[in-house]
Amino acid sequence: MGTRRICILLSGSGRSLENILGQITSGLLDCTVAAVIASRSGIRGISIASAAGIPVEVIRRRDFNTVEDFSEANTAAIERSNCDLVVMAGYLSFYQLPDSLIGKVINIHPSLLPLFGGKGFFGHHVHEAVLASGMRVSGCTVHFVDNVYDNGPYVLQRAVPLEPGDDARKLADRVFLAECQALPLAITWILNGDARYCDGQVIFSQNATF
C-alpha cells in the first residue's frame, strides 16, 4: 500500500470505502486509508473499516450542541489521522470546514452537479428527482468541498444515460458503477498533483486524462 494517506468520512453502508479498499488491494490506487470517521454508529461502513484494521471514530451530530462544536470534533479527528486528503464518501452530516482544510476535502455526489444538489438531495432523493424531471442523463460528480452543500469546484464528472423502465434503484445502481470509477481516479489525480485546488478553481496537469 502507498504512503499517501486518506481519511474517509461516511454515514452508511460504506460501499465507496469498500470500492476504494478493493482498488488499493488490486494496485490501481496508490494510497492508504489511514482513518474512517462515521457520523452514525452501528452502520455497515464501520464494520468494513474494522475488518480492514482501519481506525474508526464515530462523531455524531446529535452528541454536540452546535454545528461548530461538531465540526471542531471532526477537524480534530482528521488532524489526528495525519492524512493527505479527506474523502467524503456517502457522508450526510454538514461539516463546517476550517480554512486549513479548504482544498483538502473532496466529496462524491450522485448527480451531475449543479443539477440535483444541495440540502436534502442525497441517496434515493436524488435519483427520484432526476426521474421526475424528465432528464435523459444523470451521473456523478467529484468536487472539492467548501461550506455550502454540494458546492465547490468540480474535479471529475461521469455521465450515465437513463434507460426505459428505470426506477430510482436501477438508476442508483448504474450511477454507483460510475462513482466506482470516478472517485478513485479523482483521488489519484489529487494525490499525484494532477488536479489541485487554487483560489476556488481546479487546476489540471496534462496527466489528468478525462
C-alpha positions as CSV (number, residue, x, y, z in Angstrom):
1,M,0.0,0.0,0.0
2,G,1.1,3.5,-0.7
3,T,2.5,6.1,1.7
4,R,-0.1,8.7,0.9
5,R,-2.8,8.7,3.5
6,I,-6.5,9.4,3.0
7,C,-9.3,9.8,5.6
8,I,-12.8,8.6,4.7
9,L,-15.9,10.3,6.1
10,L,-19.1,8.2,5.8
11,S,-22.6,7.8,7.1
12,G,-23.9,4.5,5.8
13,S,-23.1,1.2,4.0
14,G,-19.5,2.0,3.2
15,R,-19.8,0.9,-0.4
16,S,-17.4,3.6,-1.6
17,L,-15.0,2.7,1.1
18,E,-15.2,-0.9,0.0
19,N,-14.5,0.1,-3.6
20,I,-11.5,2.2,-2.5
21,L,-10.1,-0.7,-0.5
22,G,-10.5,-3.0,-3.4
23,Q,-8.7,-0.6,-5.7
24,I,-5.9,-0.3,-3.2
25,T,-5.6,-4.1,-2.9
26,S,-5.5,-4.5,-6.7
27,G,-2.8,-1.9,-7.0
28,L,-4.9,0.5,-9.0
29,L,-4.9,3.1,-6.2
30,D,-1.7,4.0,-4.5
31,C,-2.6,5.2,-1.0
32,T,-3.6,4.0,2.5
33,V,-6.9,4.6,4.2
34,A,-5.5,6.0,7.5
35,A,-8.8,6.5,9.3
36,V,-12.6,6.4,8.9
37,I,-14.9,8.9,10.6
38,A,-18.5,7.9,10.8
39,S,-21.4,10.2,11.6
40,R,-23.6,7.3,12.8
41,S,-23.0,4.3,14.9
42,G,-23.9,0.7,14.0
43,I,-23.5,1.2,10.3
44,R,-22.0,-1.3,7.8
45,G,-19.3,1.2,6.9
46,I,-17.8,0.8,10.4
47,S,-17.8,-2.9,10.0
48,I,-15.9,-2.7,6.7
49,A,-13.3,-0.4,8.2
50,S,-12.9,-2.5,11.3
51,A,-12.5,-5.7,9.3
52,A,-9.7,-4.0,7.3
53,G,-8.0,-2.9,10.5
54,I,-8.7,0.8,9.9
55,P,-9.1,3.1,13.0
56,V,-12.7,4.4,13.3
57,E,-14.1,7.3,15.2
58,V,-17.8,7.8,15.5
59,I,-18.7,11.5,15.7
60,R,-22.5,12.0,15.8
61,R,-24.1,15.4,15.2
62,R,-26.7,14.8,17.9
63,D,-23.9,14.5,20.5
64,F,-23.0,18.2,20.1
65,N,-24.9,21.3,20.9
66,T,-23.8,23.2,17.8
67,V,-22.6,22.7,14.3
68,E,-19.4,24.5,15.3
69,D,-18.7,22.0,18.1
70,F,-19.5,19.0,15.9
71,S,-17.2,20.4,13.2
72,E,-14.3,21.1,15.6
73,A,-14.5,17.4,16.7
74,N,-14.3,16.3,13.1
75,T,-11.4,18.6,12.4
76,A,-9.5,17.2,15.4
77,A,-10.1,13.6,14.3
78,I,-8.9,14.5,10.8
79,E,-5.8,16.1,12.1
80,R,-5.0,13.0,14.3
81,S,-5.2,10.9,11.1
82,N,-2.3,12.8,9.6
83,C,-3.9,12.4,6.2
84,D,-3.0,14.0,2.8
85,L,-6.6,14.1,1.6
86,V,-10.1,13.8,3.1
87,V,-12.8,11.9,1.1
88,M,-16.5,12.3,1.9
89,A,-18.0,9.1,0.6
90,G,-21.6,8.9,1.4
91,Y,-21.3,11.4,4.3
92,L,-24.6,13.0,5.2
93,S,-23.8,15.4,8.0
94,F,-22.9,19.1,7.5
95,Y,-19.3,19.6,8.4
96,Q,-18.1,23.2,8.5
97,L,-14.5,23.1,7.2
98,P,-11.8,25.3,8.8
99,D,-9.8,27.4,6.3
100,S,-6.9,25.0,6.8
101,L,-8.9,22.2,5.1
102,I,-10.3,24.1,2.2
103,G,-8.8,22.4,-0.9
104,K,-8.0,19.2,1.0
105,V,-11.5,17.7,1.2
106,I,-13.5,16.1,-1.7
107,N,-17.0,14.7,-2.0
108,I,-18.7,12.3,-4.4
109,H,-22.3,13.2,-5.3
110,P,-24.7,11.0,-7.3
111,S,-25.7,13.6,-9.9
112,L,-24.3,15.9,-12.5
113,L,-23.9,19.0,-10.3
114,P,-25.1,21.7,-10.2
115,L,-28.3,19.8,-11.0
116,F,-29.9,17.9,-8.1
117,G,-27.6,19.1,-5.4
118,G,-28.0,20.9,-2.1
119,K,-29.6,20.2,1.2
120,G,-31.9,17.2,1.1
121,F,-30.5,15.8,-2.2
122,F,-28.9,12.5,-1.1
123,G,-29.4,8.9,-1.9
124,H,-32.7,7.9,-3.5
125,H,-34.0,11.5,-3.2
126,V,-31.5,12.5,-6.0
127,H,-32.5,9.7,-8.3
128,E,-36.2,10.2,-7.8
129,A,-35.8,13.9,-8.6
130,V,-33.8,13.1,-11.8
131,L,-36.5,10.7,-13.0
132,A,-39.3,13.1,-12.2
133,S,-37.6,15.9,-14.1
134,G,-37.7,14.1,-17.4
135,M,-33.9,14.3,-17.8
136,R,-32.4,11.6,-20.1
137,V,-29.0,11.7,-18.4
138,S,-27.6,11.6,-14.9
139,G,-24.2,10.8,-13.4
140,C,-21.9,11.6,-10.6
141,T,-19.6,14.5,-9.6
142,V,-16.4,14.6,-7.6
143,H,-15.8,18.1,-6.2
144,F,-13.7,19.9,-3.7
145,V,-15.8,20.8,-0.6
146,D,-16.5,24.2,0.7
147,N,-19.0,25.3,3.4
148,V,-22.1,25.2,1.1
149,Y,-23.9,21.9,0.4
150,D,-22.7,20.2,-2.8
151,N,-20.7,23.3,-3.8
152,G,-17.1,23.8,-4.7
153,P,-15.2,23.3,-7.9
154,Y,-15.5,20.0,-9.8
155,V,-12.7,17.6,-10.2
156,L,-14.4,15.0,-12.3
157,Q,-17.9,14.1,-13.7
158,R,-19.2,10.9,-15.3
159,A,-22.5,10.8,-17.2
160,V,-24.9,7.9,-17.0
161,P,-27.8,7.7,-19.5
162,L,-31.3,6.9,-18.3
163,E,-32.9,3.8,-19.8
164,P,-36.5,2.8,-20.4
165,G,-38.1,1.2,-17.3
166,D,-35.6,2.9,-14.9
167,D,-36.7,3.4,-11.4
168,A,-34.7,5.1,-8.6
169,R,-33.0,1.8,-7.6
170,K,-31.9,0.8,-11.1
171,L,-30.6,4.3,-11.8
172,A,-28.8,4.4,-8.5
173,D,-27.0,1.1,-9.3
174,R,-25.7,2.4,-12.6
175,V,-24.7,5.8,-11.1
176,F,-22.8,3.9,-8.4
177,L,-20.8,2.0,-11.0
178,A,-19.7,5.3,-12.4
179,E,-18.8,6.5,-8.9
180,C,-16.6,3.4,-8.5
181,Q,-14.5,4.7,-11.5
182,A,-14.7,8.4,-10.9
183,L,-13.8,8.6,-7.2
184,P,-10.5,6.5,-7.3
185,L,-9.4,8.4,-10.4
186,A,-10.0,11.8,-8.8
187,I,-8.1,10.7,-5.7
188,T,-5.2,9.6,-7.8
189,W,-5.1,12.9,-9.7
190,I,-5.1,14.9,-6.5
191,L,-2.6,12.8,-4.7
192,N,-0.3,12.9,-7.7
193,G,-0.7,16.7,-8.1
194,D,-2.5,16.4,-11.4
195,A,-5.6,18.1,-10.0
196,R,-5.2,20.8,-7.4
197,Y,-7.4,23.4,-5.7
198,C,-6.4,27.0,-6.3
199,D,-8.4,30.1,-5.4
200,G,-11.8,28.3,-5.8
201,Q,-10.8,26.6,-9.1
202,V,-9.3,23.2,-10.0
203,I,-6.0,23.4,-11.9
204,F,-5.3,20.2,-14.0
205,S,-2.0,19.0,-15.4
206,Q,-1.7,17.3,-18.8
207,N,-1.7,13.9,-17.0
208,A,-5.3,14.3,-15.9
209,T,-6.8,12.4,-18.8
210,F,-10.6,12.6,-18.9
